Amino acid sequence: MPLRMVAITLTLAIAVLLGGGMFLMQRAADGILAAKKESAVAEATTSLNRIQQELRATDLRTASLYERLNQLADDAASQSGQYHILIQGPVSGLISAGVSAESVPQSLIDAVAGDDGVFTAPTLVRYTDPTRASVPGLVVGATLWGPGGAQSFPIYFIFPEDQEVRTIALLHRVVLLTGAIITVALGLTTFLATRTFSRPIREASRTARRIADGQLDERMTVRGTDDLATLATSMNEMAGQLQGRIVDLEQLSTLQQQFVSDVSHELRTPLTTVRMAAEMIEGEVDRTDPVLVRSTELLRTELDRFEDLLADLLEISRFDAGAAVLALDEVDVVDLVRTQIDATESLAAKLGTPIRLHASSGAMAEVDPRRVRRIIRNLLSNAVEHGERRPIDVTVGYDLNTVAVTVRDHGIGFEPWQADKVFARFWRADPARVRTVGGTGLGLAISLQDAHLHHGDLQAWGRPGEGAQFRLLLPRHPGARSATPPLPLIPTDREVS
């Protein structure tokens, strides 16, 4: 932020200084030149009147007119020292030594010849010495009348402006130096001021980052009573409240995990007793009574489901507590998938849902076979549950680093926004739908955790009426990762399904 503020401030300052400096230098230069012109006209007029008076008093019987003009011009130029004089005669001109007649512009010559008065024009004063550089100047032109007023002679006063040029150049340097000093001072002042304000903000950012990293006792230092001190105080209060809330939530989460684990363990004993009692009842039931037979079947089914639910709750509690670990073994994932398809075949056949496997052996990977089989079992059960008795396609693909397994059904599907919700615990797209396979509502949630435990991923795609596809990605070796998965998430048969 300090550098950005310095850049913005300097950009604006330079723009203002350039505009203001150019305006001031132009006005100053115009003022210097205007003053020079005014003084030049006044001095030229005074000299012209004096020369005119002396020329009228000249007795031509004792002196030559041209000699007198030359003498008067030299006297006037030597007395002033600020200008050169050019008097244009009928045949030739009289000019101060060292100055070229080309210094008088033609436009001024025409103006003096055409009217009686005092005229001025800017010029470039040229010298007869080739080593002397030309300088800007001002020429004042008028008409000089000879004795008796019979003859007129154009007279030009040439004022070099080398002193004014040096003054303007000095003014330019002073303005530029002042602008540079102001720019540096503004940049330094802006940097120091912005750094003063940005330091607490950076400290607040670092404190927030440390709190986000788990350092809940991190606090800002409060200095003074200004707005920045208020910010630090508010930040500390927020951090304290957040720390208290997080501690409460951690304690509550720990209690919940412990509660789930304890309940799951405690329920196993009565569940075992109830199962033994159910087996005794089932063995003694009258097979001729259909109501009793159906009741015992329902009792056994619900006990199986209850036992599965307890097992899933225990597994979830292990994931929540971070106690789940992998027992890696190098196996062929195709064999694991084929084994689970064979185990699900009887249920799929009962519901009239064929399962087709598309794979070839050789998909070796270091995985936990028990957890991978559970993932495949949950995906197959979910596909049979929602497949609407249509074929289920299971595909296994692999590359150098990754093994991919997709389970594709052509059933009811789900909305695109529900792709992440299908992995939530006990989530159902249609709560009114009756389960036909059973299940605990935790299968996909546990499968996602199993995939992440392998440093892999489990993703879902679905569209209403087009079915769904789940893709499991597993690294073939710990730490391996492919830029492009071996199998796509979106099924390639969706246009023809």
Protein Blocks (a to p, Z undefined) as FASTA:
>chain_A
ZZmmmmmmmmmmmmmmmmmmmmmmmmmmmmmmmmmmmmmmmmmmmmmmmmmmmmmmpcfk
lpcfklmmmmmmmmmmmmnopaccddddfkbccddehiafklpcfklmmmmmmpgcdddd
ddddddfblkbccddddddddddddehhlaccdddddddfklmmmmmmmmmmmmmmmmmm
mmmmmmmmmmmmmmmmmmmmmmmmmmmmmmmnopambccddehjbfklmmmmmmmmmmmm
mmmmmmmmmmmmmmmmmmmmmmmmmmmmmmmmmmmmmmmmmmmpcfklmklmmmmmmmmm
mmmmmmmmmmmmmmmmmmmnopaccddddddfklmmmmmmmmmmmmmmmnopacddddde
hiacdddfklmmmmmmmmmmmmmmmnnopacdddddddfkbccdddddfbebpafklmmm
mmpghiafblmbccfklpjolmmmmmmmmmmmnopacdddddehiapaddddddfbghia
cfbdfbdfbdcklmmZZ
